[in-house]
């Protein structure tokens, strides 16, 4: 089956929903047509001439970048002016461009989750919430004989996930009653006779976007002609999406040892360190440029913050607040997400019988520590 740009846009929307992007950001399909083929996709942090040249040589159909190629509206399309020449060449080669920026930063499994994971953090939570899905509680009443069948149907529908836990449900026993009327075909009881039976009450937490699929699963698996169910609005106190992450190391380390771990994890030779004199245990991270979240890291009880683009006065601010600071570089702290994104796209293609080749551009470091 031929993969189109629209197919890649659809899976990217699932991996990094556009609704998570900051208001000032520019994300989504930047260039090209949704009808163009996209059987060879290249991943990169930035769209540079170097990356474009690799796309041409590898005959790529689409480039997915983290940083948008442009934030501001174009004022002209003169061929030989700056980025415009690159745009002309990409269009001539029918190479589409898609960007997932702050939405990929905030998404589950995105830039910051991957960074927290490669640095060995556990019990990971969002540092700066930016979006909370509205949650509902689905309540359905099921006869004992079909409890497992309905629960399995809900599980197959993908609902009942809370954090890193799946198939979450609350089950209690009660008694239901009903009187089958003429024209009914009851699973239990007889027409005109009041029926009382033992039932199980299932309560399951789910997002608004999951409601339709969950109800369809219940109706398909439930033995009753008219299953009784309720949909209750609830309040989700857990921030699922946001910028930065915070978590714990398996055991406390000295700042020097942890800094070495950061270098090894990100395959870099040097980092910049501001030492507040604390051992490292509870660590906040923000890929790219995250120094705006120092106050959140301190408030959350972090002893160490790993990010990029640290300025001198910001380091002083962190030290005054008793926070260790590690500048691992903007580019290098974001780079690990490309490997994760490559796997997600390859798994999607394999699961949907799609023809797709995903490669990562070999990007030279914009800034290097010497």
Secondary structure by P-SEA (a helix, b strand, c coil): ccccaaaaaaaaaaaccccccccccccccccccccccccbbbbcccccaaaaaaaaaacccbbbbcccccccccccccccccaaaaaaaaaaabbbbbbbccccccccccaaaaaaaaaccccccccccccccbbbbbbbbbccccaaaaaaaaaaacccccccccccbbbbbbbbbbbbccccccccccccbbbbbbbbbbbbbbcccaaaaaaaaaaaaccccbbbbbbbbbbbcccccccbbbbbccccccaaaaaaaaaaaacccbbbbbbccccccbbbbbccccccaaaaaaaacccbbbbccccaaaaaaaaaabbbbbcccccccaaaaaaaaaaaaaaaaaaaccbbbbbbcccccccccc
